[in-house]
Amino acid sequence: MSIVKETVWGESRDIVQIAIERIRTFEPPEGYYVAFSGGKDSIVILDLVRRAGVKHDAHMNMTSIDPPELVRFVKQNYPDVIRHKPVTTMWKLIEKKMMPPTRLVRYCCEVLKEGGGEDRLLITGVRWDESNKRRTRKMVESCIKSRTKRFLHPIIDWTDEDVWEYIKVNDLLYCPLYDQGFKRIGCIGCPMSGKGRLIEFERWPRIKKMYIKAFDAAVKKRREVGFKYEGHHLTWSDGDAMFDWWMEENRKATDDDQCVLFE
């Protein structure tokens, strides 16, 4: 199938064929490491890789806070995707770091999501349309955290509409959470979801309780090591207080920087 788009100069371009050619052009001898999450962008990427006929292996890093519906969807529909168990859990990470993950301090991504793919060319569904930060990404780039990883983002210039059109036209199965009001289906409670976390915790209250339990452990550890800010409101009294601060949309972003991380 094709999706023909018109450029600002009035030229027509088949974005599907362009993406497939990008995939074929950069194919490494050992094949691609497909970074798969089960979300809409990754199912499109995996389908394009298959259509391109290139060598590849697909991997999904489990995080311990994945939506159960997403996990079931991947198990049932993508049995060939290699699922990697997390090296630790979000709950143990929170206790170790003695603070919640925040928009500025996203220690969880580095530990739970960004592992694997060393000495490989990773192919992903990263797109400029997703966020202002991702508009600075390049189609082919090196990993800033690992000298051995490289990335190819073949649909980097696709819009959300392009992704959904490809899914619908090709009748690709996708996680049912999208049809239930969820615009993103990543980690439950991800601070990048903003107010979307309210909906997530309403749907998965057990996960909310586990966050608060982990926050309690973090507060206890902070006390044990004598870590505090005199006169600063970040001296949380318990897990509930830490959770309420974490969910506060209008807090100052600089507060995140004042939560010192402990290795």
Buried (B, 14 or more C-beta within 10 A) or exposed (E): EEBEBEEEEEEEBBBBBBBBEBBEEBBBEEBBBBBBBBBBBBBBBBBBBEBBEBEBBBBBBBBBBBBEBBBEBBEEBBEEBBBEEBEEBBBBBBBBBBBBBBEEBBBBBEBBBBBBBEEBBBBBBBBBBBEEEEEEBEBBBEBEEEEEBBBBBBBBBBBEEBBBBBBEEBEBEBBEBBEEEBEBBBBBBBBBBEEBBEBBBEBBEEBBEBBBBBBBBBBEBBEEEEBEEEEEEBBBEEBEBBBEBBBEEEBEEEBBEEBEEEE
